[in-house]
Amino acid sequence: MTIDRRTLKRVALPIPIRITIESDHIAGTTRDISKRGLCLELPTPRLKTSPVDLLTERVTLYLENETIIGSIKWYTVEGSVYQIGISIDRKSTAAWKRIVEHYMREHLADAVKPA
């Protein structure tokens, strides 16, 4: 039996995002997002440092003309992709909330089609 430690609902949304980890600038895509964080997918060859060495590392995310600061909380490997869990820092909460609300509205608009 596994225990899901998530406290907030996550929504599967592929959002293109750029991230700076240490001095590396990498393009990735979100797998899912929540009000406090995201799961980011990055190609394994692009990451120069082992993800285990990056746990708790602060990262900078760039999307929608916003700069978001977060930290790496977990990771897993799926084939040739790292899935990296990132928690958003409190100082970036307002900007992240705007981004999440924007994509949620867009996602709902795409999901609801007139009959």
C-alpha positions in Angstrom: 0.0 0.0 0.0 1.4 3.4 -0.9 0.5 6.7 0.8 -0.1 9.7 -1.4 1.4 12.6 0.6 -0.1 15.3 -1.7 -2.2 17.8 0.1 -3.3 19.8 -3.0 -5.0 18.7 -6.2 -2.7 18.5 -9.1 -3.8 19.1 -12.7 -2.0 17.4 -15.6 -0.9 20.3 -17.8 2.0 20.3 -20.3 3.4 23.8 -20.0 6.8 24.7 -21.6 9.2 26.1 -19.0 12.8 27.0 -18.8 14.7 26.3 -15.6 18.1 27.2 -14.2 19.7 24.5 -12.1 23.1 25.6 -10.7 24.5 27.2 -13.9 22.6 25.0 -16.4 19.7 26.5 -18.4 17.3 23.7 -19.5 14.0 23.6 -21.4 11.4 21.2 -20.0 7.7 20.7 -19.7 5.4 20.4 -16.7 3.7 17.1 -16.2 1.3 18.5 -13.6 0.9 21.6 -11.5 -0.7 22.6 -8.2 -1.0 25.8 -6.2 2.3 25.1 -4.4 4.4 23.3 -6.9 4.9 21.3 -10.1 6.3 18.1 -11.5 8.8 19.1 -14.3 10.0 16.7 -17.0 13.5 17.1 -18.2 15.5 15.0 -20.7 18.1 13.0 -18.8 21.0 13.9 -21.1 20.4 17.7 -20.4 21.0 17.4 -16.6 24.8 17.5 -15.9 24.5 16.8 -12.2 22.8 13.7 -10.6 19.3 14.6 -9.3 20.2 13.0 -6.0 22.8 15.7 -5.6 20.3 18.4 -6.4 17.7 17.5 -3.7 16.8 20.7 -1.8 18.7 22.8 -4.5 17.1 26.2 -5.2 16.1 26.6 -8.9 14.8 29.5 -11.0 11.9 28.9 -13.4 11.0 31.1 -16.3 7.6 31.2 -17.9 4.9 33.7 -18.9 7.4 36.6 -18.4 7.7 35.6 -14.8 10.7 34.4 -12.7 9.7 31.9 -10.1 12.0 30.6 -7.4 11.6 27.1 -6.0 13.4 24.1 -4.6 13.8 20.5 -5.7 11.9 18.1 -3.4 12.0 14.8 -5.2 12.8 13.1 -8.5 12.2 9.9 -10.4 13.4 8.5 -13.7 10.9 7.4 -16.4 12.9 6.1 -19.5 15.0 9.0 -20.8 13.1 11.7 -18.7 13.7 12.9 -15.2 10.5 13.9 -13.3 11.4 16.5 -10.8 9.1 17.8 -8.0 9.6 21.5 -7.4 8.1 23.4 -4.5 7.5 27.1 -5.0 9.1 29.5 -2.5 6.8 31.8 -0.6 8.3 34.9 -2.2 7.2 33.6 -5.6 3.7 32.4 -4.5 1.8 35.4 -5.9 3.4 35.1 -9.4 2.9 31.3 -9.4 -0.7 31.7 -8.4 -1.3 34.0 -11.4 0.3 31.5 -13.7 -1.7 28.5 -12.3 -5.0 30.5 -12.6 -4.2 31.4 -16.2 -3.4 27.9 -17.3 -6.4 26.5 -15.3 -8.8 28.9 -17.1 -7.2 28.0 -20.4 -7.4 24.2 -19.6 -11.1 24.5 -18.6 -11.9 26.5 -21.7 -10.3 23.8 -23.9 -12.2 21.0 -21.9 -15.6 22.6 -22.2 -16.9 22.7 -25.7 -20.3 23.9 -26.8 -22.8 21.1 -27.8 
